[in-house]
């Protein structure tokens, strides 16, 4: 059985963004990002899509993607964001990718972070 490891050491003091900005001579650009994930996440998504997307002469598809698709319901605003991502990657990055392919890449990227064995052994999830 696994035991939980708890770090009881002292924590380091948080360094404020203003302190760092002053130290490196940075200026406030006034740009505010209202999402939990910003441009770095878009770059990461681009990398996942670029690595998985391939063409054999027809419409590009994601490597390893099943040919049979399950229907997934989306919240309207989520689907609109996926369409905006698709438009961005086509127009700005030159990557021909569909909204569905982006959704598939996002789902894969997030699910791959989860170790199913940790869930099974935690006893808290109800997954058996």
N, C-alpha and C positions, 0 to 999 in steps of 0.2 A: 504494500500500500504506500502511496506517495504521501509525504508530509509537506505541508505548506511551509515555505521558507519566508520568514518575515525579517526585513532589514530594520534593525533598531539603531542603526548608526545615525549620526547627526546629518542633517541636510544642509546643503550649501545655500548660501544667501542668493536670492534671485537678483539678477542684474537687470535694471530697468532699460527699456528701449531708448529712453532719452539719454542715459549715461553712455550707452554704446554709440549713439548717433553723435554725441558731442566728441567722444574720443576719436572717431574716425572722420569727423568734419562733415557728416551727412546733413542734408536738409530735408525737411518735411515736404513731400511732393503733393500732399493734399489728396492722394489717391486712397480711397477706402474700399476694402473688399468686404462685401456683405455676406459672403459665404464662408462656411467652415473650411473650405478648400479653395485655394487660389491657383495662380498660374503654375506653380510647381506641380500640382495634381494634374493639370492639363498636360504638362510635359510628360509626366509619368504615364498617363493614359495614352498619349501619342506613342510612347515607346512600346507599350503592350500591344497596341494596334499594329504598329509597324512590324513588330516581331512575328505576330500571328497572321497578318493579312497576306495572302498570296493569290496569284492568278495563274490559271493554267490555260489562258486564252479567252476564257469567258468572263463572267462577272467575278470579281475577286471575292474570296471567302476566307473565313478564319480557319487556320489549321486546327484540326482536331474537333471542329464543330460537327455536330450530328446533322444528318440530312433531314431527319424528321424533327419538326419543331413543335414544342409544346406552346400552347397559347398562354401568354402572360398578360394579365391586365395591368395597365399603367394608370397612375394618377395623371390627369391631363397636363398639369404643369411639369411633371417629370418627363413626359413624352415630348413636350415642347422644348425642354432643355436638351434632350437627346437629339432632337432635330436641329437645334442651334449648334450643338457640338459637331454634328455631321456637316452642316453648312460651313462651319469654321474650318474643319479639317480639309474639306474640299477646296475652299476658296483661298485660305491662308497657307496651308501646308501642302496642298496638291495631293492629298491622300483621298482616294475615292472610297469612302466608307459609309455604310448606311446607318441609320439610327439604331436598327436592330443589332447590327454588328457591334456598335458602341455599347449597347445595353449588355450584350453577351460578354464583351471584354470586361466591363465593369463588374458584372456578376462574378466572372471567373477570378478577377483580381481580388475581390473581397472574400470569396469563398476559399480561395487558396491560402488565405491567412489563418484559417480555422483548422486546428488539428482535431479531427472527429474523435480521436481516442481520448483527448482531454475532456471532451463533452461527455462521452460515454462513462468515463471514470469519475466525473465530478459528482454524479448523483443528484445534481440540482436541475438538470435540464428536462428530465422526463424522456430523453432519447435513450432507447435501449437497443 
